[in-house]
Amino acid sequence: MSKYRIIKPASAHDKSRDKSQGMAIIELLWTAGMTIGTYLVAEATLIARPHFVHWLAALGGAIGGYVIGWTWKRSRGDVL
């Protein structure tokens, strides 16, 4: 066993702020906004369709909102 220890340099991808717990505020805002927005638009435009179609539209909006919020956080950082 050697008495010397090898120290590896920190990689550029090792960011301590990316290890935060929970959802960032910007992700939460985009997800909530897109969920409510797509549900209301689906409710207004898909009146003749069954109600579960409105919920599927809201789910699609929530997923889209999360992706937009995640992309925003990665490129510009969180709002707070």
C-alpha positions as CSV (number, residue, x, y, z in Angstrom):
1,M,0.0,0.0,0.0
2,S,1.3,3.4,-0.9
3,K,1.6,6.3,1.5
4,Y,0.6,8.7,-1.3
5,R,-3.0,9.5,-2.1
6,I,-4.2,10.4,-5.6
7,I,-6.4,13.4,-5.7
8,K,-8.6,13.7,-8.8
9,P,-9.5,17.2,-10.0
10,A,-13.1,18.2,-9.7
11,S,-14.9,17.9,-13.0
12,A,-16.8,20.7,-14.7
13,H,-20.0,18.7,-14.3
14,D,-19.8,18.5,-10.6
15,K,-21.9,21.5,-9.4
16,S,-23.1,21.6,-5.9
17,R,-26.1,23.7,-6.8
18,D,-27.4,20.9,-9.1
19,K,-27.7,18.6,-6.1
20,S,-30.5,20.7,-4.5
21,Q,-33.4,18.8,-3.2
22,G,-36.9,19.2,-4.5
23,M,-38.3,21.1,-7.4
24,A,-36.9,24.6,-8.3
25,I,-39.3,27.5,-8.1
26,I,-39.2,28.1,-11.8
27,E,-40.1,24.5,-12.5
28,L,-43.0,24.7,-10.1
29,L,-44.3,27.9,-11.7
30,W,-44.1,26.6,-15.2
31,T,-45.7,23.3,-14.3
32,A,-48.6,24.9,-12.4
33,G,-49.1,27.6,-15.1
34,M,-49.1,25.2,-18.0
35,T,-51.3,22.7,-16.2
36,I,-54.0,25.3,-15.4
37,G,-53.6,27.0,-18.7
38,T,-54.0,23.8,-20.9
39,Y,-56.9,22.6,-18.7
40,L,-58.8,25.8,-19.2
41,V,-58.1,25.9,-22.9
42,A,-59.2,22.3,-23.3
43,E,-62.3,23.0,-21.2
44,A,-63.2,25.9,-23.5
45,T,-62.4,24.2,-26.8
46,L,-63.3,20.5,-26.2
47,I,-66.8,21.0,-24.8
48,A,-68.2,18.0,-26.7
49,R,-65.5,15.6,-25.6
50,P,-65.6,13.6,-22.4
51,H,-64.1,15.1,-19.3
52,F,-61.1,12.8,-19.1
53,V,-59.8,14.4,-22.3
54,H,-59.5,17.7,-20.4
55,W,-57.5,16.0,-17.7
56,L,-55.2,14.4,-20.3
57,A,-54.6,17.8,-21.9
58,A,-53.8,19.2,-18.4
59,L,-51.3,16.3,-17.9
60,G,-49.7,17.0,-21.2
61,G,-49.4,20.7,-20.2
62,A,-47.9,19.7,-16.9
63,I,-45.2,17.6,-18.5
64,G,-44.5,20.4,-21.0
65,G,-44.4,23.0,-18.3
66,Y,-41.9,20.9,-16.3
67,V,-39.7,20.4,-19.3
68,I,-39.7,24.2,-20.0
69,G,-39.0,25.0,-16.4
70,W,-36.2,22.4,-16.2
71,T,-34.7,23.9,-19.4
72,W,-35.0,27.4,-18.0
73,K,-33.3,26.4,-14.8
74,R,-30.4,24.7,-16.6
75,S,-29.8,27.7,-18.9
76,R,-30.6,30.7,-16.7
77,G,-30.8,29.4,-13.2
78,D,-33.6,29.6,-10.7
79,V,-35.6,32.7,-10.2
80,L,-34.7,33.0,-6.5
